Amino acid sequence: MTILYLAMVVAGIGMICWGLPASHRMKTPYDALAALAVLVGVVVGLLGALLAADPGFFKS
């Protein structure tokens, strides 16, 4: 499962690295989608980092 969590971190960083410049380059309706990709990238990256550090975080 740790490989999956590290893949989440890499995917999150990838979405952030793509979305930040794309949100300034794209035309009006598509720049919002790129900005949304940045937000999703931050959430996925942080969640992956949390689960990689403590795999049982959400288990009660």
BELSULMO-V247262 format. One record per pair of residues at least 12 apart in sequence whose C-alpha atoms are under 7 Angstrom apart, sorted by the first residue. I is the first residue (numbers start at 1). J is the second residue. Records with the same first field share a line. If there is no record, write none. Layout:
I->J / J
This chain:
2->52
5->48 / 49 / 51 / 52
6->48 / 52
8->44 / 45 / 48
9->44 / 45 / 48 / 49
12->41 / 42 / 44 / 45
13->41 / 45
15->37 / 38 / 41
16->38 / 41 / 42
19->34 / 35 / 37 / 38
20->35 / 38
22->34
23->35
